[in-house]
């Protein structure tokens, strides 16, 4: 039954972890603007949102899509920052010339 799922980025990630990440990333107000569902806009809480999302497939799909988009954006941002840092440092020879 438990087969590895190497191509599934959500494998092993709980709905609670996804929701906590999105709340930390966007906050309830912005999350409610991005995904317009009542459990994000009116008296939001992790528990009430989890109950709703577990029963409502279309809402869960929207939350999962936003999570995947956010994660991929964070990864692209980190790669870009690493590339910029590497280009700022230059080659070993450039750094040696600067230190003289």
C-alpha positions in Angstrom: 0.0 0.0 0.0 2.6 2.6 1.0 4.4 3.1 -2.3 7.1 5.8 -2.7 5.9 8.8 -4.6 8.9 10.6 -5.9 7.0 12.9 -8.3 4.4 14.0 -5.7 5.6 17.2 -3.9 2.8 16.9 -1.4 3.8 13.3 -0.3 4.4 13.3 3.4 3.2 16.9 4.0 0.2 17.1 6.2 -2.7 19.4 5.6 -2.0 21.0 8.9 1.6 21.7 8.0 0.5 23.2 4.7 -2.0 25.5 6.4 0.5 26.6 9.1 3.0 27.4 6.4 0.5 29.5 4.4 -0.7 31.4 7.5 2.9 32.2 8.4 3.6 33.2 4.9 0.5 35.3 4.1 -1.4 35.8 7.4 -5.2 35.1 7.6 -6.2 38.3 5.9 -4.1 37.9 2.7 -4.8 34.2 2.7 -8.5 35.0 2.7 -8.0 37.4 -0.2 -6.1 34.9 -2.3 -8.5 32.0 -1.5 -11.9 33.5 -0.8 -13.5 31.0 1.6 -15.3 31.8 4.8 -13.0 29.7 7.1 -10.2 32.1 6.2 -12.2 35.3 6.3 -14.5 35.0 9.3 -13.1 34.0 12.7 -10.2 32.0 11.2 -8.4 29.3 13.1 -6.3 26.3 12.1 -8.8 23.8 13.6 -11.9 25.2 11.8 -10.0 25.5 8.6 -8.8 21.9 8.8 -12.3 20.7 9.3 -13.6 22.5 6.3 -10.7 21.6 4.0 -10.9 17.9 4.9 -14.6 17.9 3.8 -14.3 20.1 0.8 -12.2 18.9 -2.1 -12.2 22.0 -4.2 -11.1 24.2 -1.4 -8.3 21.8 -0.4 -7.2 21.7 -4.0 -6.9 25.5 -4.0 -4.9 25.5 -0.7 -2.6 22.8 -2.0 -2.0 24.7 -5.3 -1.2 27.9 -3.4 1.2 26.0 -1.2 3.0 24.4 -4.2 3.2 27.8 -5.9 4.6 29.4 -2.7 7.2 26.7 -2.2 8.4 26.8 -5.8 8.6 30.6 -5.6 10.7 30.3 -2.4 13.0 27.8 -4.1 13.4 30.1 -7.1 14.1 33.1 -4.9 16.8 31.1 -2.9 18.4 29.9 -6.1 18.5 33.5 -7.5 20.0 34.8 -4.3 22.7 32.1 -4.3 23.5 32.8 -7.9 23.8 36.6 -7.2 26.0 35.9 -4.2 28.2 33.7 -6.3 28.5 36.3 -9.1 29.2 39.0 -6.6 32.1 37.1 -5.2 33.6 36.5 -8.7 36.3 34.0 -9.4 39.2 33.2 -7.0 41.4 35.4 -9.1 39.1 38.4 -8.8 38.9 38.0 -5.0 42.7 37.8 -4.8 43.0 41.0 -6.8 40.5 42.8 -4.6 42.4 41.9 -1.4 45.6 43.5 -2.7 
